[in-house]
Amino acid sequence: MNMRWLAIGAALLLLSACFFPWVIIENKNIVVSGISAEGTSFGKPGYMHFVLAGLYLMFILLNKSWSHKAAIFFAGFNIAWSIRNFIIISACHGGECPVKQVALYVALLSSVLMLLFSLLIKVPFKATEDFITNEQ
C-alpha cells in the first residue's frame, strides 16, 4: 500500500482524536478534549494540531522532494506538541490525578505514525547531469 495514504490517514486520525475526551477530572466534573478545556488553564491544544496537520497534509500531497522534507519537519514538531500535551494535561495537580482517556493515547500514537509513514514515503529524485558526470 502507498505510504502516502497511510500518512494521510494518520493525520486524519489525529484530527478526529482532538474532538474526543482526552482526560476527565472527576473531582471538578471537567472533561478536557483537544478543543474544549473549560475550567482549566490548558487552553485549546487541539488547534495547534489542526494547524500542524494541515501543513503536513499540504506538503505530503505536493509530492516534491522539498515538500517531503517540510512534511517531516511538521510531523516532528507535531510529535513534540503531542508529548507536551500528554505530559501537561495528564499530570496530577494538587493531589488530583485526571483519568486518561483513549483519545489522548490515539493523538500521541497518530503523531508518531505520521512521522513514521512520512519517512517511508518514496520521494521522487531527479538526478542532474552534473552530479552524474562528477561521480564518474
Contact map, one row per residue, 1 for C-alpha under 8 A:
1110100000000000000000000000000000000000000000000000000000000000000000000000000000000000000000000000000000000000000000000000000000000000
1111110000000000000000000000000000000000000000000000000000000000000000000000000000000000000000000000000000000000000000001000000000000000
1111111000000000000000000000000000000000000000000000000000000000000000000000000000000000000000000000000000000000000011011000000000000000
0111111100000000000000000000000000000000000000000000000000010000000000000000000000000000000000000000000000000000000011001000000000000000
1111111110000000000000000000000000000000000000000000000000000000000000000000000000000000000000000000000000000000000000000000000000000000
0111111111000000000000000000000000000000000000000000000000000000000000000000000000000000000000000000000000000000000010000000000000000000
0011111111100000000000000000000000000000000000000000000000000000000000000000000000000000000000000000000000000000111011000000000000000000
0001111111110000000000000000000000000000000000000000000010010000000000000000000000000000000000000000000000000000010000000000000000000000
0000111111111000000000000000000000000000000000000000000000000000000000000000000000000000000000000000000000000000000000000000000000000000
0000011111111100000000000000000000000000000000000000000000000000000000000000000000000000000000000000000000000110110000000000000000000000
0000001111111110000000000000000000000000000000000000100010000000000000000000000000000000000000000000000000000110010000000000000000000000
0000000111111111000000000000000000000000000000000000000000000000000000000000000000000000000000000000000000000000000000000000000000000000
0000000011111111100000000000000000000000000000000000000000000000000000000000000000000000000000000000000001100100000000000000000000000000
0000000001111111110000000000000000000000000000001000000000000000000000000000000000000000000000000000000001100110000000000000000000000000
0000000000111111111000000000000000000000000001001100100000000000000000000000000000000000000000000000000000000000000000000000000000000000
0000000000011111111100000000000000000000000000000000000000000000000000000000000000000000000000000000000000000000000000000000000000000000
0000000000001111111100000000000001000000000000000000000000000000000000000000000000000000000000000000001101100000000000000000000000000000
0000000000000111111111000000000011100000000001000000000000000000000000000000000000000000000000000000001000100000000000000000000000000000
0000000000000011111110000000000011100000000000000000000000000000000000000000000000000000000000000000000000000000000000000000000000000000
0000000000000001111111000000000011000000000000000000000000000000000000000000000000000000000000000000001000000000000000000000000000000000
0000000000000000011111110000001111000000000000000000000000000000000000000000000000000000000000000000101100000000000000000000000000000000
0000000000000000010111110000001111000000000000000000000000000000000000000000000000000000000000000001111100000000000000000000000000000000
0000000000000000000011111000001110000000000000000000000000000000000000000000000000000000110000000111100100000000000000000000000000000000
0000000000000000000011111100111100000000000000000000000000000000000000000000000000000000000000000111100000000000000000000000000000000000
0000000000000000000000111111111100000000000000000000000000000000000000000000000000000000000000011110000000000000000000000000000000000000
0000000000000000000000011111110000000000000000000000000000000000000000000000000000000000000000000110000000000000000000000000000000000000
0000000000000000000000001111110000000000000000000000000000000000000000000000000000000000000000010000000000000000000000000000000000000000
0000000000000000000000001111110000000000000000000000000000000000000000000000000000000000000000000000000000000000000000000000000000000000
0000000000000000000000011111111000000000000000000000000000000000000000000000000000000000000000000000000000000000000000000000000000000000
0000000000000000000000011111111100001110000000000000000000000000000000000000000000000000000000000000000000000000000000000000000000000000
0000000000000000000011111000111110011000000000000000000000000000000000000000000000000000000000000000000000000000000000000000000000000000
0000000000000000000011111000011111011100000000000000000000000000000000000000000000000000000000000000000000000000000000000000000000000000
0000000000000000011111100000001111111000000001000000000000000000000000000000000000000000000000000000000000000000000000000000000000000000
0000000000000000111111000000000111111000000111100000000000000000000000000000000000000000000000000000000000000000000000000000000000000000
0000000000000000011000000000000011111000000111100000000000000000000000000000000000000000000000000000000000000000000000000000000000000000
0000000000000000000000000000001111111100001100000000000000000000000000000000000000000000000000000000000000000000000000000000000000000000
0000000000000000000000000000011111111111111100000000000000000000000000000000000000000000000000000000000000000000000000000000000000000000
0000000000000000000000000000010100011111100000000000000000000000000000000000000000000000000000000000000000000000000000000000000000000000
0000000000000000000000000000010000001111100000000000000000000000000000000000000000000000000000000000000000000000000000000000000000000000
0000000000000000000000000000000000001111111000000000000000000000000000000000000000000000000000000000000000000000000000000000000000000000
0000000000000000000000000000000000001111111000000000000000000000000000000000000000000000000000000000000000000000000000000000000000000000
0000000000000000000000000000000000001001111110000000000000000000000000000000000000000000100000000000000000000000000000000000000000000000
0000000000000000000000000000000000011001111110000000000000000000000000000000000000000000000000000000000000000000000000000000000000000000
0000000000000000000000000000000001111000011111100000000000000000000000000000000000000000000000000000000000000000000000000000000000000000
0000000000000000000000000000000001100000011111111000000000000000000000000000000000001000000000000000000000000000000000000000000000000000
0000000000000010010000000000000011100000000111111100000000000000000000000000000000000000000000000000000000000000000000000000000000000000
0000000000000000000000000000000001100000000111111110000000000000000000000000000000000000000000000000000000000000000000000000000000000000
0000000000000000000000000000000000000000000011111111000000000000000000000000000010000000000000000000000000000000000000000000000000000000
0000000000000110000000000000000000000000000011111111100000000000000000000000010010000000000000000000000000000000000000000000000000000000
0000000000000010000000000000000000000000000001111111110000000000000000000000000000000000000000000000000000000000000000000000000000000000
0000000000000000000000000000000000000000000000111111111000000000000000000000000000000000000000000000000000000000000000000000000000000000
0000000000000000000000000000000000000000000000011111111100000000000000000110110000000000000000000000000000000000000000000000000000000000
0000000000100010000000000000000000000000000000001111111110000000000000000110010000000000000000000000000000000000000000000000000000000000
0000000000000000000000000000000000000000000000000111111111000000000000000000000000000000000000000000000000000000000000000000000000000000
0000000000000000000000000000000000000000000000000011111111100000000000100100000000000000000000000000000000000000000000000000000000000000
0000000000000000000000000000000000000000000000000001111111110000000001110110000000000000000000000000000000000000000000000000000000000000
0000000100100000000000000000000000000000000000000000111111111000000000100000000000000000000000000000000000000000000000000000000000000000
0000000000000000000000000000000000000000000000000000011111111100000000000000000000000000000000000000000000000000000000000000000000000000
0000000000000000000000000000000000000000000000000000001111111110001101100000000000000000000000000000000000000000000000000000000000000000
0001000100000000000000000000000000000000000000000000000111111110001100100000000000000000000000000000000000000000000001000000000000000000
0000000000000000000000000000000000000000000000000000000011111110000000000000000000000000000000000000000000000000000000000000000000000000
0000000000000000000000000000000000000000000000000000000001111111001000000000000000000000000000000000000000000000000000000000000000000000
0000000000000000000000000000000000000000000000000000000000111111101100000000000000000000000000000000000000000000000000000011000000000000
0000000000000000000000000000000000000000000000000000000000000111111100000000000000000000000000000000000000000000000000000011000000000000
0000000000000000000000000000000000000000000000000000000000000011111110000000000000000000000000000000000000000000000000000011100000000000
0000000000000000000000000000000000000000000000000000000000000001111111000000000000000000000000000000000000000000000000000000000000000000
0000000000000000000000000000000000000000000000000000000000110111111111100000000000000000000000000000000000000000000000000000000000000000
0000000000000000000000000000000000000000000000000000000000110011111111110000000000000000000000000000000000000000000001000010000000000000
0000000000000000000000000000000000000000000000000000000000000000111111111000000000000000000000000000000000000000000000000000000000000000
0000000000000000000000000000000000000000000000000000000100100000011111111100000000000000000000000000000000000000000000000000000000000000
0000000000000000000000000000000000000000000000000000001110110000001111111110000000000000000000000000000000000000000001000000000000000000
0000000000000000000000000000000000000000000000000000000100000000000111111111000000000000000000000000000000000000001001100000000000000000
0000000000000000000000000000000000000000000000000000000000000000000011111111100000000000000000000000000000000000000000000000000000000000
0000000000000000000000000000000000000000000000000001101100000000000001111111110000000000000000000000000000000000000000000000000000000000
0000000000000000000000000000000000000000000000000001100100000000000000111111111000000000000000000000000000000011011000000000000000000000
0000000000000000000000000000000000000000000000000000000000000000000000011111111100000000000000000000000000000000001000000000000000000000
0000000000000000000000000000000000000000000000000001000000000000000000001111111110000000000000000000000000000000000000000000000000000000
0000000000000000000000000000000000000000000000001001100000000000000000000111111111000000000000000000000000000010000000000000000000000000
0000000000000000000000000000000000000000000000000000000000000000000000000011111111100000000000000000000000010011001000000000000000000000
0000000000000000000000000000000000000000000000000000000000000000000000000001111111110000000000000000000000000000000000000000000000000000
0000000000000000000000000000000000000000000000011000000000000000000000000000111111111000000000000000000000000000000000000000000000000000
0000000000000000000000000000000000000000000000000000000000000000000000000000011111111100000000000000000000110010000000000000000000000000
0000000000000000000000000000000000000000000000000000000000000000000000000000001111111110000000000000000000010000000000000000000000000000
0000000000000000000000000000000000000000000000000000000000000000000000000000000111111111000000000000000000000000000000000000000000000000
0000000000000000000000000000000000000000000010000000000000000000000000000000000011111111110000000000000000000000000000000000000000000000
0000000000000000000000000000000000000000000000000000000000000000000000000000000001111111110000000000000100010000000000000000000000000000
0000000000000000000000000000000000000000000000000000000000000000000000000000000000111111111000000000000000000000000000000000000000000000
0000000000000000000000000000000000000000000000000000000000000000000000000000000000011111111000000000000000000000000000000000000000000000
0000000000000000000000100000000000000000010000000000000000000000000000000000000000001111111000000000000000000000000000000000000000000000
0000000000000000000000100000000000000000000000000000000000000000000000000000000000001111111100001111000000000000000000000000000000000000
0000000000000000000000000000000000000000000000000000000000000000000000000000000000000011111110001100000000000000000000000000000000000000
0000000000000000000000000000000000000000000000000000000000000000000000000000000000000000011111111100000000000000000000000000000000000000
0000000000000000000000000000000000000000000000000000000000000000000000000000000000000000001111111000000000000000000000000000000000000000
0000000000000000000000000000000000000000000000000000000000000000000000000000000000000000000111110000000000000000000000000000000000000000
0000000000000000000000000000000000000000000000000000000000000000000000000000000000000000000111111000000000000000000000000000000000000000
0000000000000000000000001010000000000000000000000000000000000000000000000000000000000000000111111100000000000000000000000000000000000000
0000000000000000000000001000000000000000000000000000000000000000000000000000000000000000011110111110000000000000000000000000000000000000
0000000000000000000000111100000000000000000000000000000000000000000000000000000000000000011100011111000000000000000000000000000000000000
0000000000000000000000111100000000000000000000000000000000000000000000000000000000000000010000001111100000000000000000000000000000000000
0000000000000000000001110000000000000000000000000000000000000000000000000000000000000000010000000111110100000000000000000000000000000000
0000000000000000000011110000000000000000000000000000000000000000000000000000000000000000000000000011111110000000000000000000000000000000
0000000000000000000001000000000000000000000000000000000000000000000000000000000000000000000000000001111111000000000000000000000000000000
0000000000000000110111000000000000000000000000000000000000000000000000000000000000000000000000000000111111100000000000000000000000000000
0000000000000000100011100000000000000000000000000000000000000000000000000000000000000100000000000001111111110000000000000000000000000000
0000000000000000000000000000000000000000000000000000000000000000000000000000000000000000000000000000111111111000000000000000000000000000
0000000000001100100000000000000000000000000000000000000000000000000000000000000000000000000000000000011111111100000000000000000000000000
0000000000001100110000000000000000000000000000000000000000000000000000000000000001000000000000000000001111111110000000000000000000000000
0000000000000000000000000000000000000000000000000000000000000000000000000000001001100100000000000000000111111111000000000000000000000000
0000000000000000000000000000000000000000000000000000000000000000000000000000000000000000000000000000000011111111100000000000000000000000
0000000001101100000000000000000000000000000000000000000000000000000000000000000000000000000000000000000001111111110000000000000000000000
0000000001100100000000000000000000000000000000000000000000000000000000000010011001000000000000000000000000111111111000000000000000000000
0000000000000000000000000000000000000000000000000000000000000000000000000010001000000000000000000000000000011111111100000000000000000000
0000001001000000000000000000000000000000000000000000000000000000000000000000000000000000000000000000000000001111111110000000000000000000
0000001101100000000000000000000000000000000000000000000000000000000000000010000000000000000000000000000000000111111111000000000000000000
0000001000000000000000000000000000000000000000000000000000000000000000010011001000000000000000000000000000000011111111100000000000000000
0000000000000000000000000000000000000000000000000000000000000000000000000000000000000000000000000000000000000001111111110000000000000000
0011011000000000000000000000000000000000000000000000000000000000000000000000000000000000000000000000000000000000111111111000000000000000
0011001000000000000000000000000000000000000000000000000000010000000100110000000000000000000000000000000000000000011111111000000000000000
0000000000000000000000000000000000000000000000000000000000000000000000010000000000000000000000000000000000000000001111111000000000000000
0010000000000000000000000000000000000000000000000000000000000000000000000000000000000000000000000000000000000000000111111100000000000000
0111000000000000000000000000000000000000000000000000000000000000000000000000000000000000000000000000000000000000000011111110000000000000
0000000000000000000000000000000000000000000000000000000000000000000000000000000000000000000000000000000000000000000000011111000000000000
0000000000000000000000000000000000000000000000000000000000000011100100000000000000000000000000000000000000000000000000001111100000000000
0000000000000000000000000000000000000000000000000000000000000011100000000000000000000000000000000000000000000000000000000111110000000000
0000000000000000000000000000000000000000000000000000000000000000100000000000000000000000000000000000000000000000000000000011111000000000
0000000000000000000000000000000000000000000000000000000000000000000000000000000000000000000000000000000000000000000000000001111100000000
0000000000000000000000000000000000000000000000000000000000000000000000000000000000000000000000000000000000000000000000000000111110110000
0000000000000000000000000000000000000000000000000000000000000000000000000000000000000000000000000000000000000000000000000000011111110000
0000000000000000000000000000000000000000000000000000000000000000000000000000000000000000000000000000000000000000000000000000001111111000
0000000000000000000000000000000000000000000000000000000000000000000000000000000000000000000000000000000000000000000000000000000111111100
0000000000000000000000000000000000000000000000000000000000000000000000000000000000000000000000000000000000000000000000000000001111111110
0000000000000000000000000000000000000000000000000000000000000000000000000000000000000000000000000000000000000000000000000000001111111111
0000000000000000000000000000000000000000000000000000000000000000000000000000000000000000000000000000000000000000000000000000000011111111
0000000000000000000000000000000000000000000000000000000000000000000000000000000000000000000000000000000000000000000000000000000001111111
0000000000000000000000000000000000000000000000000000000000000000000000000000000000000000000000000000000000000000000000000000000000111111
0000000000000000000000000000000000000000000000000000000000000000000000000000000000000000000000000000000000000000000000000000000000011111
